[in-house]
Each structure stands twice: as C-alpha cells, then as structure tokens.
C-alpha cells in the first residue's frame, strides 16, 4: 500500500518522546532500528488507520516518576529509507496526520521542507 502526504511542521515534542529510553529500547527490539530523535509529520488528504493485525505494539512505561503511554507502529519505507508510522495512544493528532520515525533524520536525509509531497510505502 502507498500513502501520499505533505510534510508538515509538528509541535516539536517528538524529539523528547523518541529520546526516552523506554521507547528507544522497544523501537530497537521490535522495529529493528534505533530512531533518530524526532518525527517526520505528513498531512494526508484522507484519514489513515492502523488495523488490529497490521501494527506492532510499543508498551507504556514509567521513567523518572512519570508515566508514558504506549503506541502502535507500522513499518514503512520512505524514499528507500526504512522507518515506521508511530501512533501514540495519548494523542490529539487527527487520523489525517502521520508521524514517522526512522534511523536518520528524514528531513535532512531527503532534503525535505514543509509542503513537500512524499510517498510512503506501508508494509
């Protein structure tokens, strides 16, 4: 399956969450890569849902006296680079926004700017 979206600015929170050891360890174990801090946000024309059998679950955890919610992930390729869609359990993002993690900073590696159209190969 292929999904197209436009690069969008995020809230800047992805870097903080992705850098938490509880997430990093699970991403490495379950997705096979350690993600670069931050996410690439893509705005879609249509909502994208992760079906029950399609995702990898990342469990919530506690760290430094704070609890962090779980999330679900789906492996993808973007510009030939392996990555994953990340959809947190606790989020205010609409289903028309994808957050993607990868072992490299996708904006830098692909020379992306806000508004650029990108194709994501899901699966």
Number of C-alpha atoms within 10 A of each C-alpha: 7 11 14 15 20 20 21 19 14 16 8 10 11 17 14 10 16 19 16 14 12 18 22 19 16 16 22 13 11 13 19 13 19 20 24 16 19 22 27 19 22 26 21 19 13 12 11 13 11 15 8 9 6 14 18 18 17 23 14 14 14 10 10 5 6 7 10 18 14 16 18 18 23 19 20 21 18 18 13 10 15 17 26 29 23 21 23 17 14 10 9 7 12 11 15 14 21 25 20 25 28 25 16 19 16 20 14 9 10 14 9 15 13 13 13 12 15 16 14 21 16 16 12
